[in-house]
Amino acid sequence: MTIERFGTLDGQDVLQVSLQGPDGMDAKVLTWGAVVRDLTVPVAGAPQRVVLGLNSIEDYVAHSPYFGAIVGRYGNRIGKARFTLDGRAYRLDANEGENQLHGGAKGFGSRIWSIIDHTPSSVTLSLVSEDGDMGYPGRLVATCTYTLLPSSRLRIELDATSDKLTPVNLTTHGYFNLDGSPDISSHELTIAGDYITPTRPDLIPTGEITAVAGTDYDFTTARPIHVPSHTLYDINYVLRGPYGELRHAATLASRRNDLSMELWTTEPGVQFYDGHLIDMPVEGLGGTRYGRHGGLCLEPQRFPDSPNNAHFPSSILPPGQVSRQVSEFRFSR
């Protein structure tokens, strides 16, 4: 494990931590946004890059669509940037029209985290969000631990505590491409979810929970991701199995190099975003210029806008308790 300076932002050093796993897996993690900047897994004796990343902190600040970041305090969207909790109305920072996306304009994915622990194969970072930050109640302390495990697994543990009742939805926002293709049309996807939470045009859930059977949203069995397609994917899937237990959520597989990635998570939902808005004006890792559908996101999460939908699984964290998410990305051939 090495720690080096990646750049400087507002007078603060942004550090990069390089991790090595027991099976030849490597990761580079930034303190800015707790970003997984690079992730490689061994394929036929050679490293295969599986995420999208950028080359400087200036490029991340100016252009990154949350590449590899931990987003929060509430990942995904909250409608009209407001909610009511315990009889009190809260107004949030609106950074996507009248709604809030990924915690606001200064969400967790664009702040400098602190390194509080590390080993050759793991790092733990911490961030403090003060009471009133982006409109949220309570002083929240968040930690993120990345660990490279045997059998080419990346484990992500996200914990949070607060001194006041508050909604929490931390999630990881990696963009995956398993074979380095210009787009994800060489990939097949399976999602262990029979239902979605459909949205309005502004991507705020309608409150319904609808079946995917017979629709373009049905990935219950493996099928190619067709690009271009008349369906653009940016939707939350309701995962099978009990919320809180680590279980299979999705499988992504490349038909070009036979590499597959399983997502396992404790969360009730996963957001599938097909990267249709990617249009990177600067070079990414290895000199790649990322374009439309250059990578996809599978974001384990509580449901979007759940503070405004009482029938959705709760995202409310009481004081003195711990919000915890555990997810694993498991790679194999």
KOLPA-814036 format. One line per 8 residues: for each residue z, x, y of C-alpha. Coordinates in Angstrom, 3 decimals, padded with zeros to 6 digits. Example, Ala and Ser with C-alpha at 12.3 -4.5 7.8 and 13.67 -1.06 7.14 Angstrom:
BEGIN
007.800:012.300:-004.500  007.140:013.670:-001.060
//
This chain:
BEGIN
000.000:000.000:000.000  -000.849:001.249:003.483  -000.139:-000.128:006.947  -002.451:000.827:009.802  -003.237:-000.297:013.300  -006.166:-002.746:013.367  -006.217:-003.276:017.125  -004.207:-004.322:020.161
-003.795:-007.793:021.636  -001.884:-008.513:024.841  -000.154:-005.166:024.544  000.947:-005.739:020.944  -000.350:-003.840:017.951  -002.129:-005.869:015.304  -001.474:-004.269:011.928  -003.479:-004.323:008.716
-001.668:-004.126:005.375  -003.696:-002.978:002.365  -002.448:-004.236:-001.007  -003.411:-003.149:-004.510  -003.006:-005.319:-007.575  -002.370:-004.186:-011.159  -005.895:-005.111:-012.325  -008.008:-003.549:-009.597
-007.723:-006.411:-007.118  -007.403:-005.378:-003.459  -006.479:-007.276:-000.306  -006.261:-006.515:003.398  -003.861:-008.679:005.429  -003.554:-008.781:009.215  -000.390:-009.552:011.148  -002.581:-011.621:013.520
-002.669:-015.107:012.019  -001.359:-013.728:008.686  -005.082:-013.427:007.957  -006.448:-012.311:004.580  -009.207:-010.224:006.124  -010.670:-008.937:002.862  -010.199:-009.664:-000.833  -012.050:-007.950:-003.678
-011.840:-008.486:-007.435  -013.334:-006.301:-010.175  -016.592:-007.601:-011.647  -018.359:-005.467:-014.281  -016.416:-002.430:-013.133  -017.274:-002.827:-009.443  -015.398:-004.569:-006.600  -016.763:-007.977:-005.591
-015.824:-009.255:-002.147  -014.899:-012.950:-002.333  -013.898:-013.902:001.245  -015.465:-013.869:004.708  -013.920:-011.558:007.276  -014.578:-009.790:010.589  -014.481:-006.218:011.823  -012.263:-006.223:014.928
-009.422:-008.166:016.466  -011.713:-008.930:019.409  -014.186:-010.606:017.033  -011.390:-012.646:015.436  -010.048:-013.867:018.769  -013.486:-014.705:020.151  -015.292:-016.089:017.113  -013.171:-016.741:014.015
-013.140:-020.321:012.662  -009.696:-019.591:011.136  -011.183:-017.043:008.663  -008.383:-016.322:006.159  -005.576:-017.516:008.445  -002.322:-019.343:007.804  -002.547:-022.411:010.023  000.288:-024.575:011.326
002.734:-025.843:012.414  000.608:-028.684:011.101  -002.624:-027.705:009.372  -005.596:-030.071:009.615  -005.552:-032.931:012.119  -003.093:-035.270:013.817  -004.712:-038.300:015.441  -004.494:-038.634:019.225
-002.217:-035.561:019.136  000.893:-037.702:018.840  003.373:-039.175:016.400  006.701:-040.980:016.385  009.657:-039.530:014.481  013.140:-040.984:014.202  012.333:-043.421:017.009  011.062:-040.795:019.443
007.434:-040.317:020.489  006.025:-036.782:020.586  002.901:-035.638:022.432  001.184:-032.572:021.002  -001.306:-030.083:022.365  -004.747:-031.696:021.965  -007.337:-029.048:021.123  -010.077:-031.070:019.388
-010.979:-033.877:021.746  -007.982:-036.191:021.903  -006.689:-034.934:018.530  -004.813:-031.850:017.401  -006.321:-029.423:014.890  -004.360:-026.734:013.003  -001.301:-026.831:015.250  -002.954:-026.713:018.653
-004.711:-024.155:020.825  -001.993:-021.595:020.073  -001.322:-022.492:016.454  000.046:-020.109:013.858  -003.418:-018.848:012.913  -003.804:-017.076:016.258  -000.382:-015.487:016.679  001.039:-012.143:015.674
003.402:-012.387:012.717  006.084:-009.807:011.838  006.195:-007.827:008.598  009.633:-008.308:007.055  009.076:-006.946:003.532  006.396:-005.216:001.489  005.650:-003.536:-001.829  002.425:-001.891:-003.055
001.158:-005.308:-004.191  002.842:-007.757:-001.795  003.723:-008.379:001.832  005.947:-010.957:003.530  005.342:-011.957:007.144  007.427:-014.142:009.433  006.827:-016.209:012.563  009.216:-018.143:014.837
007.997:-021.329:016.534  010.441:-022.455:019.217  011.547:-026.041:019.903  008.780:-027.787:021.854  006.076:-025.338:020.777  002.695:-027.157:021.020  004.796:-030.336:021.370  006.696:-030.136:018.061
010.445:-030.641:017.784  012.758:-028.018:016.346  012.929:-024.238:016.133  010.893:-023.476:013.030  010.986:-020.195:011.098  007.976:-019.695:008.810  007.374:-017.017:006.199  004.248:-016.163:004.244
004.227:-013.949:001.157  001.015:-012.633:-000.362  001.300:-011.124:-003.847  -001.411:-009.656:-006.064  -000.468:-010.496:-009.653  -001.824:-009.461:-013.076  -005.019:-011.133:-014.294  -006.557:-011.003:-010.787
-004.349:-013.614:-009.140  -003.498:-013.968:-005.462  -000.259:-015.891:-004.985  000.588:-017.356:-001.573  004.092:-018.647:-000.835  004.689:-020.491:002.439  008.246:-021.382:003.441  009.639:-022.991:006.586
013.019:-024.090:007.923  013.854:-025.997:011.100  016.953:-026.944:013.076  015.482:-030.399:013.858  013.523:-033.043:011.996  009.856:-032.026:012.248  006.524:-032.380:010.464  005.309:-029.240:008.649
002.016:-028.544:006.944  001.330:-024.837:006.536  -001.852:-023.990:004.670  -004.172:-021.105:003.911  -007.669:-021.202:005.399  -009.735:-018.671:003.441  -013.524:-018.949:003.327  -014.799:-018.103:-000.164
-018.141:-016.821:-001.384  -017.917:-015.352:-004.876  -021.202:-013.464:-005.070  -022.239:-012.403:-001.572  -025.111:-014.874:-001.347  -026.250:-016.028:002.113  -024.845:-019.490:001.339  -022.828:-021.285:-001.338
-025.766:-022.997:-003.072  -025.293:-020.634:-006.038  -021.804:-022.057:-006.620  -020.475:-024.961:-008.668  -017.300:-026.822:-007.768  -014.760:-028.916:-009.639  -011.922:-030.736:-007.860  -009.035:-032.307:-009.788
-008.952:-035.343:-007.543  -010.181:-038.867:-008.210  -009.565:-040.090:-004.651  -010.114:-039.005:-001.063  -008.614:-040.018:002.264  -011.782:-041.153:004.142  -012.056:-040.463:007.845  -013.464:-041.769:011.066
-016.249:-039.754:012.746  -013.587:-037.603:014.456  -012.250:-036.646:010.975  -008.950:-038.507:011.406  -008.068:-040.461:008.222  -008.561:-044.211:008.345  -005.396:-044.636:006.248  -007.350:-045.719:003.172
-007.312:-043.950:-000.186  -010.636:-044.488:-001.958  -012.108:-043.485:-005.310  -014.784:-040.787:-005.495  -016.475:-042.207:-008.613  -020.130:-042.962:-007.966  -020.165:-041.175:-004.584  -021.291:-037.784:-003.263
-017.608:-036.827:-003.134  -017.222:-036.849:-006.918  -016.497:-033.302:-008.124  -014.357:-034.393:-011.073  -016.804:-032.480:-013.283  -018.467:-029.221:-012.269  -021.619:-029.614:-010.213  -023.609:-027.498:-007.756
-022.893:-027.573:-004.051  -026.253:-028.603:-002.657  -027.134:-027.097:000.718  -028.630:-028.423:002.826  -027.398:-031.886:001.923  -027.195:-035.246:003.665  -023.446:-035.128:002.932  -021.375:-032.665:004.955
-018.001:-032.019:003.375  -014.781:-031.778:005.379  -012.458:-034.126:003.503  -009.028:-034.295:001.877  -008.845:-034.892:-001.886  -005.815:-036.550:-003.486  -004.863:-034.229:-006.332  -003.750:-035.371:-009.759
-000.264:-034.608:-010.960  003.168:-034.491:-009.350  003.515:-033.169:-005.802  005.773:-030.090:-005.928  004.641:-028.725:-009.293  002.121:-025.903:-009.586  -000.992:-027.423:-011.157  -004.758:-027.019:-011.236
-006.497:-028.290:-008.090  -010.043:-026.905:-008.126  -012.431:-024.448:-009.747  -015.220:-022.648:-007.930  -017.787:-020.711:-009.981  -020.833:-018.609:-009.160  -023.914:-018.996:-011.327  -025.154:-015.584:-010.132
-022.352:-013.327:-011.377  -020.307:-015.724:-013.569  -017.202:-015.141:-011.464  -014.905:-018.143:-011.202  -011.876:-018.930:-009.064  -009.235:-021.497:-009.921  -006.935:-022.897:-007.261  -003.476:-023.941:-008.443
-001.045:-025.482:-005.969  002.140:-027.469:-005.483  000.538:-029.557:-002.719  -000.552:-033.225:-002.908  -003.996:-032.608:-001.413  -006.771:-030.082:-000.901  -009.275:-030.041:001.949  -012.823:-029.167:000.913
-014.853:-027.839:003.829  -018.374:-026.620:003.044  -018.750:-024.288:006.024  -021.566:-026.251:007.634  -020.510:-025.207:011.130  -020.495:-021.444:010.487  -022.792:-019.639:012.927  -021.320:-016.186:013.486
-022.808:-014.247:016.430  -021.286:-010.948:015.228  -021.483:-009.064:011.956  -018.900:-009.712:009.278  -017.679:-007.460:006.483  -020.312:-005.140:005.069  -022.639:-005.913:007.971  -023.188:-009.501:006.785
-024.133:-012.093:009.397  -022.438:-015.320:008.284  -024.473:-018.481:008.786  -024.345:-022.144:007.903  -022.619:-022.732:004.526  -021.903:-019.000:004.229  -018.545:-019.753:002.599  -016.344:-022.718:001.757
-012.687:-023.586:002.199  -010.272:-025.095:-000.313  -007.102:-025.686:001.700  -004.005:-026.849:-000.243  -002.121:-029.200:002.041  -000.134:-032.293:002.868  -002.486:-035.058:003.918  -004.006:-034.912:007.415
-002.356:-037.206:009.972  000.439:-038.001:007.532  003.064:-038.350:010.324  001.090:-041.452:011.386  000.593:-042.858:007.880  003.869:-043.784:006.229  002.204:-044.408:002.835  000.943:-040.803:002.642
003.198:-038.189:000.970  005.810:-037.130:003.485  005.414:-033.923:005.472  008.713:-034.335:007.329  011.165:-031.441:007.045  014.852:-032.285:007.630  017.088:-029.638:009.180  018.828:-027.440:006.621
016.108:-027.941:004.008  013.128:-025.740:003.079  009.474:-026.716:003.206  007.750:-024.741:000.460  004.158:-024.410:-000.669  003.036:-022.207:-003.569  -000.642:-021.699:-004.293  -002.536:-019.287:-006.528
-006.170:-018.244:-006.503  -007.004:-017.069:-010.027  -010.206:-015.095:-010.618  -011.913:-014.538:-013.976  -015.263:-014.162:-015.756
//
